[in-house]
Amino acid sequence: MAETTEFKGRLRIAGREINGHESISKALTRIKGIGINLAEAITDVLEKELKVSRDEKIGNLTDKQLDKVEEIISNPEKYGIPSWMLNRRKDYETGEDVHLISFDLEFKQKEDVKREINMKSYKGVRHMFGLRVRGQRTKTTGRKGLTVGVQRKKQQPSKKKSSGGQKKK
């Protein structure tokens, strides 16, 4: 029984709306937490396991293939993707290598910043005051709010000098 593949113009993967006209690797990069390197690795896995071409549009994939893509995204180590490609290695609470996407990633990042602030570490104090955290310059760049600088004097109208003669009546 042959499956008919119907093209999907918009589809939802990992809680994100994706344009079906893009290639698989480019479409996967639209998901927060998946960069170009991980997207290429997932495409390699799909190419080996499902015999799907790299240049295939993501809208041409069947529902079963899309379920497989979501399974690979949720558990990349199971499919041979190395741990150095994951975005949360040695998690603070569990100590395991995990890969987070979309809202889970945002939540963990906010939680990490809160933990740094509560510890009153250098990074936490910088976060607390809204300053740069990673050693960037702050003297001239990254200024917020009103500009402070030298104000220019208003130009006075020039006075014409008379030619030394008297006015005629």
Backbone bond lengths (Angstrom), bond angles and torsions (degrees), N, CA, C in turn:
res aa  C-N    CA-C-N  psi(-1)  N-CA   C-N-CA  omega(-1)  CA-C   N-CA-C  phi
1 M - - - 1.440 - - 1.530 108.60 -
2 A 1.296 116.82 116.34 1.465 122.11 -177.37 1.526 109.69 -85.24
3 E 1.353 114.82 134.64 1.463 120.23 177.39 1.511 109.88 -83.41
4 T 1.303 115.83 132.09 1.461 118.38 175.92 1.519 108.21 -88.22
5 T 1.317 114.61 128.31 1.463 118.41 -179.98 1.516 108.50 -97.36
6 E 1.298 114.63 119.44 1.452 120.88 178.13 1.519 107.79 -101.21
7 F 1.315 116.94 131.84 1.467 120.63 -178.13 1.519 109.90 -70.26
8 K 1.327 115.53 133.50 1.466 121.25 178.62 1.526 108.27 -110.42
9 G 1.311 117.36 118.19 1.465 121.46 -179.23 1.514 113.02 -70.18
10 R 1.334 117.13 -37.96 1.471 123.07 175.94 1.518 106.57 -131.86
11 L 1.325 115.38 135.45 1.446 119.01 176.81 1.513 110.14 -140.23
12 R 1.308 115.77 164.64 1.458 121.22 -174.48 1.524 109.10 -116.98
13 I 1.349 114.87 119.32 1.461 120.78 176.22 1.517 107.50 -128.23
14 A 1.316 116.22 128.74 1.466 123.35 177.68 1.529 111.41 53.04
15 G 1.337 116.87 40.20 1.455 121.08 175.99 1.513 114.27 75.60
16 R 1.314 118.10 19.90 1.473 121.63 -177.49 1.524 109.45 -132.06
17 E 1.337 116.25 132.55 1.465 121.06 175.45 1.527 109.10 -74.18
18 I 1.326 116.65 130.17 1.464 121.24 -176.69 1.519 109.13 -127.75
19 N 1.334 115.44 140.96 1.454 122.46 177.80 1.528 108.64 -72.73
20 G 1.315 118.04 127.05 1.455 122.42 -177.38 1.516 114.23 -75.05
21 H 1.331 118.26 -10.36 1.464 121.41 -177.51 1.516 113.00 -86.27
22 E 1.336 118.14 -2.17 1.461 121.45 -178.97 1.525 110.51 -92.29
23 S 1.331 115.99 156.87 1.462 119.96 175.49 1.530 108.87 -67.92
24 I 1.324 116.40 164.66 1.459 120.58 -174.01 1.521 111.41 -60.26
25 S 1.334 117.26 -50.36 1.466 119.36 -175.38 1.534 111.70 -65.71
26 K 1.321 117.33 -38.86 1.466 119.75 179.76 1.527 110.62 -69.11
27 A 1.319 117.32 -37.54 1.463 120.59 179.83 1.524 111.14 -67.22
28 L 1.337 117.30 -36.44 1.460 120.08 -179.17 1.529 111.90 -67.90
29 T 1.323 117.28 -27.82 1.469 119.35 179.19 1.528 111.76 -69.86
30 R 1.308 118.63 -13.02 1.469 121.74 177.25 1.530 111.45 -72.06
31 I 1.333 116.97 -17.37 1.459 121.33 179.98 1.521 108.25 -83.13
32 K 1.322 117.02 128.72 1.468 120.77 -179.58 1.521 109.15 -64.66
33 G 1.322 115.67 126.18 1.461 121.07 -179.56 1.518 112.69 106.75
34 I 1.341 117.58 -6.99 1.461 121.24 177.98 1.518 107.98 -118.69
35 G 1.320 115.12 114.82 1.453 121.03 178.22 1.519 110.71 -93.78
36 I 1.325 115.69 -174.53 1.465 120.37 -175.57 1.528 111.47 -67.39
37 N 1.344 117.99 -37.63 1.460 120.13 -178.74 1.525 111.88 -66.67
38 L 1.320 117.03 -45.08 1.457 120.20 178.35 1.526 110.83 -67.14
39 A 1.320 117.69 -37.67 1.466 121.08 177.96 1.528 110.54 -62.25
40 E 1.332 117.00 -40.49 1.472 120.43 177.61 1.525 110.43 -65.60
41 A 1.335 117.28 -39.95 1.459 120.80 178.95 1.527 111.06 -64.60
42 I 1.328 117.01 -41.23 1.474 120.72 177.48 1.519 109.89 -64.53
43 T 1.332 117.08 -39.26 1.469 120.79 177.56 1.520 110.68 -63.27
44 D 1.338 117.66 -38.38 1.472 120.71 176.57 1.525 110.97 -61.98
45 V 1.340 116.36 -42.85 1.460 120.30 179.11 1.525 110.32 -63.16
46 L 1.329 117.01 -42.82 1.475 120.62 178.81 1.527 111.07 -63.27
47 E 1.320 115.59 -37.53 1.462 120.31 -179.82 1.535 110.60 -64.62
48 K 1.333 116.81 -39.50 1.461 120.66 -179.62 1.525 112.47 -75.43
49 E 1.337 116.15 -45.71 1.459 119.90 -172.60 1.530 113.66 -81.22
50 L 1.331 116.80 -41.24 1.467 120.09 -174.30 1.522 113.76 -107.46
51 K 1.338 116.96 -1.23 1.474 121.99 -178.77 1.530 111.23 56.78
52 V 1.345 115.66 44.34 1.458 122.00 178.69 1.520 107.93 -101.05
53 S 1.311 117.42 134.21 1.459 121.83 -179.96 1.527 111.17 -67.04
54 R 1.346 116.32 148.26 1.468 121.47 178.57 1.524 111.46 -63.18
55 D 1.314 116.55 -32.66 1.463 121.24 -174.85 1.525 113.11 -87.90
56 E 1.321 117.01 1.69 1.461 121.63 -178.56 1.526 110.63 -64.23
57 K 1.306 116.22 139.43 1.467 120.98 174.89 1.528 107.98 -73.66
58 I 1.319 115.91 141.87 1.462 119.37 -176.51 1.535 111.44 -68.53
59 G 1.321 117.76 -22.29 1.458 121.29 178.25 1.519 113.23 -71.49
60 N 1.338 117.64 -16.03 1.463 121.34 179.19 1.520 113.49 -86.53
61 L 1.324 118.92 -8.18 1.459 121.44 -178.56 1.527 110.59 -73.28
62 T 1.322 115.49 147.66 1.466 120.54 178.26 1.519 109.40 -79.65
63 D 1.320 115.87 172.26 1.472 120.33 179.89 1.526 111.33 -64.42
64 K 1.322 117.30 -38.36 1.470 120.75 178.54 1.523 110.56 -64.34
65 Q 1.323 116.82 -40.80 1.459 120.39 178.86 1.534 110.92 -66.40
66 L 1.334 116.87 -38.55 1.461 120.17 177.38 1.523 111.65 -66.29
67 D 1.345 116.78 -35.96 1.462 119.88 175.08 1.526 110.64 -63.22
68 K 1.323 116.10 -37.66 1.465 120.91 177.71 1.533 110.78 -65.59
69 V 1.339 116.65 -39.60 1.463 120.94 177.59 1.530 109.56 -61.10
70 E 1.328 117.59 -44.97 1.462 120.89 179.24 1.521 111.27 -64.80
71 E 1.317 117.09 -35.87 1.464 120.83 178.07 1.530 110.87 -66.27
72 I 1.320 116.79 -40.67 1.467 120.90 178.09 1.524 110.20 -65.67
73 I 1.333 117.22 -40.74 1.468 120.86 179.18 1.530 110.64 -64.08
74 S 1.325 117.60 -40.28 1.460 120.42 -176.84 1.525 112.68 -75.42
75 N 1.342 118.48 -26.35 1.462 120.83 -178.76 1.530 109.71 -140.29
76 P 1.336 118.40 73.18 1.468 120.26 -173.57 1.531 114.67 -70.77
77 E 1.337 118.73 -29.51 1.467 120.02 -178.79 1.519 112.01 -66.35
78 K 1.314 117.07 -29.70 1.469 121.85 -179.96 1.529 111.14 -63.29
79 Y 1.340 116.24 -27.02 1.464 121.05 -176.96 1.522 113.00 -102.23
80 G 1.323 117.70 18.69 1.458 121.03 173.32 1.517 115.20 86.61
81 I 1.314 118.79 10.55 1.461 120.95 176.17 1.529 107.12 -80.16
82 P 1.342 117.92 126.02 1.471 120.24 -173.86 1.527 113.11 -65.01
83 S 1.329 115.39 153.81 1.465 120.41 -175.01 1.528 112.48 -67.72
84 W 1.343 118.09 -23.29 1.461 119.27 -179.52 1.534 112.02 -71.07
85 M 1.334 118.06 -11.50 1.468 121.00 177.35 1.528 112.15 -87.71
86 L 1.319 117.49 -9.57 1.455 120.74 -177.85 1.523 110.04 -78.64
87 N 1.329 116.74 153.01 1.459 119.59 -173.82 1.521 114.08 -93.27
88 R 1.313 119.67 -4.13 1.470 120.83 176.89 1.517 108.87 -139.19
89 R 1.314 114.72 85.07 1.461 120.02 179.87 1.519 109.83 -89.21
90 K 1.301 115.73 139.73 1.462 122.82 -178.40 1.523 110.17 50.96
91 D 1.309 114.73 69.04 1.460 122.82 179.93 1.523 109.89 -53.59
92 Y 1.316 117.31 142.84 1.463 122.91 -175.56 1.529 111.74 -60.23
93 E 1.322 117.58 -40.01 1.459 121.06 -175.18 1.527 112.83 -86.96
94 T 1.332 117.31 -43.07 1.464 119.82 -173.89 1.528 113.25 -100.65
95 G 1.331 117.84 -25.74 1.458 120.43 -178.03 1.517 113.65 82.33
96 E 1.319 117.84 3.21 1.471 122.05 -178.11 1.524 110.51 -96.27
97 D 1.337 114.99 162.23 1.455 121.20 173.41 1.522 108.14 -88.48
98 V 1.320 117.47 120.17 1.464 121.72 179.31 1.522 109.05 -131.96
99 H 1.313 115.13 160.08 1.456 120.18 175.72 1.520 107.92 -120.06
100 L 1.324 116.23 122.18 1.459 122.04 -178.19 1.520 110.06 -107.59
101 I 1.328 115.91 147.25 1.457 120.83 177.59 1.519 109.88 -133.34
102 S 1.295 115.79 158.91 1.469 127.87 175.78 1.527 113.73 45.14
103 F 1.318 118.92 -118.45 1.456 122.80 -170.73 1.523 111.89 -68.77
104 D 1.334 117.56 -33.45 1.459 120.30 177.98 1.532 110.06 -62.55
105 L 1.323 116.90 -41.27 1.457 121.90 179.39 1.530 110.61 -63.95
106 E 1.337 116.80 -46.66 1.466 120.66 179.06 1.523 111.09 -60.74
107 F 1.330 117.02 -43.00 1.460 121.91 -178.85 1.527 110.66 -62.73
108 K 1.332 117.07 -45.76 1.470 120.68 -179.34 1.532 111.42 -65.32
109 Q 1.341 117.19 -37.56 1.462 119.78 178.39 1.531 110.67 -63.90
110 K 1.331 117.15 -44.42 1.459 120.39 177.88 1.524 111.16 -63.37
111 E 1.326 116.26 -39.47 1.457 121.54 178.62 1.535 110.94 -63.22
112 D 1.332 116.96 -40.48 1.467 121.36 178.64 1.524 111.27 -64.18
113 V 1.328 116.59 -42.01 1.467 120.91 179.58 1.529 109.49 -64.68
114 K 1.336 117.52 -42.46 1.467 120.85 178.09 1.522 111.07 -61.37
115 R 1.334 116.54 -40.68 1.463 120.97 179.35 1.533 110.19 -63.05
116 E 1.333 117.01 -42.72 1.468 121.53 178.63 1.535 110.58 -63.28
117 I 1.334 116.82 -41.19 1.468 120.62 179.36 1.521 110.63 -65.07
118 N 1.342 117.36 -43.00 1.464 120.80 -179.72 1.521 112.02 -65.75
119 M 1.336 117.11 -32.33 1.464 121.15 177.77 1.517 111.66 -74.59
120 K 1.314 115.88 -17.02 1.459 122.94 -174.76 1.531 111.37 59.17
121 S 1.326 115.46 37.88 1.457 119.69 175.32 1.529 108.70 -74.42
122 Y 1.318 116.18 169.64 1.464 120.19 -179.42 1.530 110.22 -57.59
123 K 1.335 116.07 -47.13 1.467 119.70 179.10 1.522 111.14 -62.09
124 G 1.339 116.21 -39.08 1.454 120.22 -179.60 1.511 112.30 -64.32
125 V 1.338 116.36 -41.65 1.471 120.13 179.30 1.517 109.89 -65.54
126 R 1.331 117.72 -41.30 1.465 120.71 177.74 1.532 110.51 -62.01
127 H 1.339 117.10 -42.17 1.469 120.72 176.62 1.524 110.46 -61.70
128 M 1.319 115.89 -42.68 1.459 121.22 -176.31 1.526 111.44 -60.24
129 F 1.330 116.95 -38.91 1.458 120.60 -178.64 1.523 113.15 -92.22
130 G 1.314 117.92 2.69 1.462 120.99 177.36 1.514 113.67 72.92
131 L 1.331 117.07 28.57 1.459 121.58 -179.49 1.524 110.37 -99.82
132 R 1.329 115.89 170.70 1.461 120.20 177.28 1.525 109.50 -66.77
133 V 1.328 116.23 142.03 1.451 120.81 -172.98 1.528 112.19 -104.22
134 R 1.302 118.37 -30.44 1.457 120.95 -169.10 1.522 114.78 -101.33
135 G 1.324 116.94 31.01 1.456 120.16 172.19 1.515 115.61 83.70
136 Q 1.321 118.37 14.94 1.459 119.98 178.46 1.520 110.53 -73.22
137 R 1.326 115.92 161.82 1.459 120.53 176.76 1.519 109.11 -70.90
138 T 1.325 115.00 147.23 1.459 118.44 178.71 1.521 112.33 -129.60
139 K 1.335 117.57 -2.53 1.464 119.21 -177.24 1.530 111.37 -66.78
140 T 1.317 116.35 -43.34 1.458 119.24 -174.43 1.519 113.66 -115.70
141 T 1.333 118.40 -21.28 1.462 119.87 -175.83 1.518 111.00 -111.90
142 G 1.322 115.66 163.88 1.448 121.11 175.22 1.507 114.04 72.93
143 R 1.313 117.49 25.55 1.457 119.87 -179.83 1.514 110.00 -80.08
144 K 1.312 114.93 144.30 1.460 120.25 179.58 1.523 108.66 -123.87
145 G 1.289 116.87 157.18 1.456 120.94 175.50 1.514 112.51 87.25
146 L 1.335 115.41 -156.90 1.454 120.90 -176.39 1.524 110.73 -69.51
147 T 1.315 116.32 147.90 1.451 120.54 177.75 1.519 109.64 -79.64
148 V 1.309 116.04 143.43 1.453 121.62 178.13 1.514 106.08 -120.28
149 G 1.319 116.86 127.69 1.452 119.14 -178.71 1.516 110.49 -172.14
150 V 1.292 115.56 -168.28 1.460 121.74 -178.40 1.521 108.32 -83.00
151 Q 1.334 115.17 134.42 1.450 118.67 176.60 1.513 108.97 -93.16
152 R 1.286 115.77 142.21 1.443 121.57 -178.84 1.520 110.05 -83.74
153 K 1.345 116.95 141.36 1.458 120.09 177.54 1.516 109.22 -70.64
154 K 1.328 114.62 145.25 1.456 118.07 176.92 1.524 108.09 -73.72
155 Q 1.291 114.96 139.76 1.468 119.83 -176.82 1.528 109.66 -77.05
156 Q 1.348 116.45 128.48 1.453 122.43 179.41 1.525 108.74 -84.22
157 P 1.342 117.43 146.87 1.460 118.33 176.41 1.531 109.80 -65.81
158 S 1.308 115.18 138.40 1.472 118.94 -177.15 1.530 110.27 -73.61
159 K 1.336 115.55 144.44 1.472 121.18 178.74 1.516 107.99 -96.76
160 K 1.329 115.98 127.83 1.468 120.17 179.91 1.528 108.77 -83.31
161 K 1.282 115.03 131.86 1.469 119.00 178.34 1.517 108.07 -85.52
162 S 1.339 113.73 139.78 1.483 117.37 178.24 1.512 108.84 -79.39
163 S 1.303 116.57 161.17 1.477 121.92 -175.47 1.529 112.21 -84.58
164 G 1.318 119.82 17.23 1.445 122.83 177.45 1.511 113.40 89.85
165 G 1.308 119.82 -13.40 1.459 122.63 -179.69 1.514 111.01 -84.06
166 Q 1.327 113.97 164.93 1.452 117.98 177.99 1.514 109.49 -91.26
167 K 1.327 112.76 160.45 1.452 118.03 -179.58 1.517 109.98 -74.15
168 K 1.291 117.09 141.49 1.457 121.53 177.20 1.512 109.16 -91.56
169 K 1.319 113.53 143.14 1.456 118.16 179.27 1.468 112.93 -89.95
